[in-house]
Amino acid sequence: MKISVSQLPGIGQKIVLKTAEESMLVLIVHHTGKRELYFFEDADSDEADFAMDLTPDETRELGAQLLGATYQPVDADQLKVFKKQIVIDYVELKEQSSIAYKTIEDSEIRNRTGATVIGIVQGDETIAIPDSDTVLEPGNVIMCIGKKDQLESLAALCKGEE
């Protein structure tokens, strides 16, 4: 994939992604936060086959979905292992945990365990790439990434065993 970025004076930034199959995505990011997404089946075409406007939140959600923050096509019991033994895991937050009812920032998960929160399932709602002011509630399932020992520390913290 070829990616090019150019400035649009007075507007913002234009990001062009050309695929090996000669299709193209164009993302215009305005200074106001508005995003415009265009798809061209043929990268040489002057007219987009598809276009849509996205809010900043919708853009983050789309990015998170593309990264696999809410769905990994693997067996639920199997962990996804990346280079240098980086793992994604899901941990349920228990009532007795010292981080229950705290924001991600106030809980200091990253400082205390080394693990990073990349998603939260709250009942039927999934929050991909949650903001630091997101409150952690008992029963939340926290999607996290880190090394095995970091995730074990986070699991103990979420169970109230720190």
Wavefront OBJ file of the C-alpha trace (Angstrom):
o trace
v 0.000 0.000 0.000
v 1.300 3.449 -0.905
v 0.433 6.288 1.456
v 0.912 9.955 0.729
v 0.091 12.924 2.918
v -0.300 16.501 1.761
v -1.337 19.732 3.437
v -4.442 21.562 2.238
v -3.856 25.213 3.198
v -6.809 26.628 5.107
v -8.533 23.219 5.163
v -6.346 20.594 6.837
v -4.630 17.461 5.582
v -5.219 14.985 2.742
v -4.176 11.347 3.203
v -4.189 9.099 0.121
v -3.920 5.314 0.419
v -3.411 3.385 -2.853
v -3.755 -0.390 -2.714
v -1.884 -3.038 -4.707
v -5.144 -3.595 -6.620
v -5.077 0.047 -7.819
v -8.027 1.215 -5.735
v -7.695 4.280 -3.535
v -8.987 5.717 -0.261
v -8.736 9.453 0.338
v -9.218 10.927 3.804
v -9.558 14.688 4.204
v -9.049 15.808 7.823
v -10.291 19.365 8.349
v -8.876 21.712 10.993
v -12.390 21.657 12.511
v -12.169 17.895 13.154
v -14.523 16.940 10.320
v -13.346 13.996 8.222
v -14.340 13.148 4.663
v -13.666 9.647 3.337
v -13.684 8.870 -0.400
v -13.289 5.494 -2.124
v -12.142 5.134 -5.730
v -12.405 1.671 -7.307
v -9.963 2.938 -9.950
v -7.215 5.150 -8.503
v -7.042 7.069 -11.794
v -10.737 8.013 -11.700
v -11.695 11.655 -11.168
v -14.952 10.794 -9.402
v -15.278 8.812 -6.168
v -17.377 5.649 -6.187
v -18.308 6.261 -2.557
v -18.026 9.160 -0.122
v -19.009 9.798 3.491
v -18.446 12.302 6.287
v -17.153 11.044 9.639
v -16.976 12.683 13.046
v -13.723 12.349 15.025
v -15.362 9.657 17.199
v -16.568 7.735 14.141
v -13.080 7.934 12.649
v -11.514 6.513 15.834
v -14.122 3.739 15.931
v -13.466 2.850 12.275
v -9.723 2.771 12.964
v -10.231 0.583 16.016
v -12.403 -1.830 14.042
v -9.795 -2.056 11.290
v -7.148 -2.777 13.947
v -9.301 -5.564 15.402
v -10.017 -3.912 18.752
v -13.413 -5.588 19.167
v -13.061 -8.770 17.118
v -10.147 -11.071 16.462
v -10.815 -13.954 14.076
v -9.278 -16.589 16.363
v -10.580 -19.188 18.782
v -11.852 -17.381 21.920
v -9.551 -19.447 24.143
v -6.519 -18.755 22.022
v -4.307 -15.707 22.615
v -2.965 -13.678 19.741
v 0.812 -13.543 20.052
v 2.733 -10.855 18.186
v 6.430 -10.212 17.715
v 8.357 -10.050 20.987
v 5.583 -11.940 22.805
v 2.989 -9.159 22.883
v -0.432 -10.557 23.757
v -4.029 -9.335 23.652
v -6.279 -10.589 26.459
v -9.680 -9.919 28.026
v -10.027 -9.452 31.799
v -13.228 -8.965 33.817
v -13.180 -6.201 36.436
v -14.429 -7.377 39.837
v -16.194 -5.239 42.482
v -13.392 -5.733 45.030
v -10.723 -4.319 42.684
v -9.064 -1.071 43.780
v -9.553 0.326 40.261
v -13.335 -0.222 40.197
v -15.222 3.059 39.710
v -12.038 4.923 38.743
v -11.194 6.424 35.365
v -8.522 4.760 33.269
v -6.239 7.696 34.064
v -6.868 7.614 37.828
v -6.433 3.831 37.965
v -2.873 4.177 36.614
v -3.161 0.757 34.952
v -0.258 1.409 32.600
v 2.045 2.673 35.369
v 1.088 -0.116 37.781
v 1.093 -3.103 35.401
v 2.681 -2.060 32.102
v -0.431 -3.247 30.235
v -2.467 -0.924 28.008
v -6.282 -0.813 27.808
v -7.381 -0.874 24.155
v -11.079 -1.620 24.571
v -13.871 -2.100 27.113
v -17.059 -4.124 26.888
v -19.779 -2.613 29.125
v -22.863 -4.807 28.834
v -23.975 -4.608 25.179
v -21.731 -1.618 24.432
v -18.171 -1.903 23.208
v -15.826 1.038 23.609
v -12.875 0.791 21.257
v -9.816 2.828 22.242
v -11.470 4.330 25.335
v -10.618 7.845 26.490
v -8.578 8.270 29.670
v -11.657 9.655 31.475
v -13.672 6.459 30.853
v -14.862 5.067 34.198
v -14.094 1.402 34.878
v -17.103 -0.376 36.349
v -17.371 -3.849 37.918
v -18.453 -6.349 35.279
v -16.604 -4.502 32.498
v -14.500 -6.748 30.319
v -11.243 -4.942 29.664
v -9.407 -5.658 26.423
v -5.715 -5.116 27.068
v -2.379 -5.558 25.369
v 1.053 -6.211 26.817
v 3.545 -8.910 27.698
v 2.328 -12.009 29.533
v 3.576 -10.865 32.954
v 2.015 -7.400 32.490
v -1.354 -8.971 31.684
v -1.059 -11.267 34.703
v -0.484 -8.168 36.885
v -3.536 -6.495 35.369
v -5.653 -9.634 35.879
v -4.658 -9.709 39.572
v -5.438 -5.989 39.876
v -8.871 -6.490 38.276
v -9.639 -9.349 40.690
v -8.599 -7.285 43.711
v -5.500 -9.417 44.328
v -2.870 -6.689 43.901
l 1 2 3 4 5 6 7 8 9 10 11 12 13 14 15 16 17 18 19 20 21 22 23 24 25 26 27 28 29 30 31 32 33 34 35 36 37 38 39 40 41 42 43 44 45 46 47 48 49 50 51 52 53 54 55 56 57 58 59 60 61 62 63 64 65 66 67 68 69 70 71 72 73 74 75 76 77 78 79 80 81 82 83 84 85 86 87 88 89 90 91 92 93 94 95 96 97 98 99 100 101 102 103 104 105 106 107 108 109 110 111 112 113 114 115 116 117 118 119 120 121 122 123 124 125 126 127 128 129 130 131 132 133 134 135 136 137 138 139 140 141 142 143 144 145 146 147 148 149 150 151 152 153 154 155 156 157 158 159 160 161 162
